[in-house]
Amino acid sequence: MLKNIDGESKMKVAIINVRIIDTKNNIDEFGGILINEKGLIEACGSKVTKGNVGDTKIYDCKNKLAIPGVVDGRVFAGEPGFEYKENYRTLSQAAISGGVTSVVTMPNTNPIIDNVSTFDFIQRRARDKSLIKIHSLASLTKNVEGNEITEFGLLKLNGAVGFTDGIQCVQKNDVMDKIFDYGKNQDVLIVQFPQDNELSKNGVINESLIATKLGLKGIPDYAEHVIIERDLRLLSQYNSKYHISVLSSGKSLEIINEWKNKKLNFTTGVSINHLSLNENDIGEFKTFLKLSPPLRKEDDRINLIEGIKNGIIDIIVSDHKPEDEESKRLTFQKCATGASGIETFLSLALEQYHNGNLDLKTIIKCVTENPAKIFGINAGSLEKGMPADIAILDLNKPWVVKRENIQSKSKNTAIEDKKLQGKVEKTFLNGKLVFEI
Amino acid sequence: MALFKTKQAVKYEKKHLLGIQDLSIPEIVHILNESQSFVELNRKENKKLSLLKGKTQINLFFESSTRTLSSFELAGKRLGADVMNMNVSNSAIKKGETLIDTAMTLNAMHPDILVIRHGNSGAANLLSRKVNCSVINAGDGWREHPTQALLDAMTIKMKIGKIEGLKIAICGDIMHSRVARSNIYLLTMMGAEVRVIAPSTLMPKDISQFGVKVYTNMEDGLKDVDIIMMLRMQLERMDGSYIPSTREYYEFFALDYKKIKYAKDNALIMHPGPMNRGIEIDASLADDINRSIIVQQVEMGVAVRMACLKILMENQK
C-alpha cells in the first residue's frame, strides 16, 4: 500500500451513487467513480457500483452530481505582495468550498510576475502552501507597462501556462504586433484584457444614464471594441494562440463572430459577475460592484448569456479579486476595483441553469473542459488516468451568500445576501476528500 | 403670504439632505416656503435668531469654495448655531486619512449637522451612513448640489412668481456639473421645460432621459426661453481636451448680447458663480441689472440654507 506525505495509508477510493457529468467524454449517467491509490481516476460511469469496487473507501453520494473539479481561468492570488488580501492557503480554502480545484492566476502582484526568478518563487510558494492547483500566467510585458515583452520562452519552460498583463491591456500597436509575432514563434497563449486606456481613462462605471445620474466618469463599451478589433486584425497576420480574458459588452460578440466566420482561431471568456449582474445593481454607490470591466446594461448581460449558449464565449471565470476592507471603504471613485467570488462562482453560474437561460452541460463545459483545454491544464474531465479532482454538488440546495461565511481572506463579495440554488458538498483533490459540508 | 400655496406643501422629514433626487414636489414647496421668512429676516437690521442655539454645525469642505461656504456659515450663525469651518488644507485628509476616518473623528465631537463638499460623487451619501448627525450635501463631484438648485428655484419664484411652464435653458459644461443635474431634477419636477445646451463633448450620456431637451447650439436652444442659466466653464477643459480653445468656446457657446436675442425679450440670466467673465458670459451682460439676477441668487442662498438647517434640526427632535 502506498503512503502519502502525512504517513496515512493510501487506498482506493470510490464515489458511488452519483450522477456524473463529464462534458469532454460526453458522459451524463448515474454510476460511480473509482480512484486508484495514486489519486488518479481508474474508472468512471454506470459500471462503477458499490458491488464491484472491491476494497475501497466508499463515499455514497446519494444521487448528487459529480463533475470534474472546476478550473477557474481568472483569479487574483495575493502572493507575492498582497498577502493581506489573499494568500495561497486562504485562496485554497475558498476555492475548494466552491468546488474549484485548479486556478489560473494573474501576474498583477507586487512585484509583477514578469521574470523567471519571480515566477519560480511563486511556483514554489504555491507548491508549499496551496492545496489547490495553481497555474500561473506571467505578464506579457515587463512590469505590465506595455513596452517590452517578457521572456516568453524561458517562462514557458518554467511552467507559465500563458501570458497576460492581467488588469492592464497592452496599448501600443507595435508592442502587440511583436507579442503576436514572437508569441507564435514560442507557441504561447496570449491573454488580453480588452480595454483602451485612453477611452477608459478615469472611468469607474459603464458610460450610461446611471453614470450620468451618479455623477461618475463612464467607460464606453467601445473602449472594449477597439482593442478587440485591433487585436483580431493583428492576430489574423500571425494566427498565434489568443484568448480574450473578460468580455463585458454584447456588441463585442458581433465583432468576434465576424472574425470567427473568417475562420480565425481564438477563444474568449466572461466573468460570472457579468452574466449575473448589471449596472443597475450598483444602486447607490455599492463599491463591491465596482468591477473592471464595468458591469454594463441588462441587454449586454443577456447578449453575453447568448454568447455562452451559442459557443462564441468559451469559458466562464470567477474573476476573483480579493480586496481588503480599507480599499473598499472609500468613495466609488477612489475605491479598489473587483469582487471576491471564487467560492460562489459555481453556484452563481448554476443560477443560469435554474432560471432556464443555459443548460447544465453548457455551464459545466465552460468551467471545466474548456478552460482546461485553453490553458493546457491536465484537468477538466473524469476519464481514466486523469487526476481525481472532483466536485460533488447538490444541484438544488438553496443557500444564501453571507459575508461571515466567506472563506476568502477578503469579504468583498458582489452578491452579499443573494439567494442561490446549488451547493458544493464535497471536493476531492487527487482522490483525497479536502472539503465536505 | 406663503410663496406657494401651503396645501401643496408636505414637511420634509428626512434626517439628511443629500440630493434633489430624494425630494418630492411637496417637500420642495415646503423648503421654499420656509425660506421665504428668512429672506425677509435677512433684509432686516437684526438678523439673529436663536433657533439653533447650542447646536454645532461643521462645514467640512474638501474643495475650495467661497460663496457656498460663506453662505452656509452665515446661515448657521444667523440661526444661532456654533459654526466651525474645517480647513481641509490643514486637515488630516492630506496626511492620508480617509473620508470615513475624518467623519468618525468629527462624529466623536458630537456635531448636530455636517455640511460637506467633496470632489467625489457620493461622498455625502457615504458620510451620512457613518455619522449620527444630519448631513447636508454642499456639492459632491458631478452628482448633486441640492441647496444650489433650491436657491435657484427660490430666485425664479421670487422674481417671476412661478416655475411651472417656464422655458429654462442650462448652458455650458453639463457633463461635469452637479449644479446642472440638481437643477434639472428640481425644475423638471416643478413643471418647467428644461433645455440643456452644450457642445456634444460636454454633454453627459443619455441626458435626454432626464426629461430635458438637448441642444448643441445656442441659437436653437435659446429660442423663446425665459431663463438662461449659465454654468462655470473650467479653464482646464478648454485646452483641446473637450473644447479647442476659449476663443472658440466664447464664439459659439458664451452668452453675449448677440446670442441673448434668440431668447425672449425679457429673458433673465442666472449663474451659480464664480463667473469667468469673457469666457462663458459677456462681462457687461453679467452686470446688466435688467437681465442678470445673479446677485439675487446669492441673497436667496443664505435664506434657503437657513431653511434647510432649521428643517433638519427640527427633524432630529
Interface residues (C-beta under 8 A of the other chain):
Chain A: E207 S208 L209 A211 T212 K213 L214 G215 L216 G218 E284 F285 E326 R329 L330 T331 F332 Q333 K334
Chain B: Q21 T98 L99 I100 H118 N120 S121 G122 A123 N125 L126 D140 G141 W142 R143 E144 R178 R181 P204 K205 D206 I207 Q209 F210
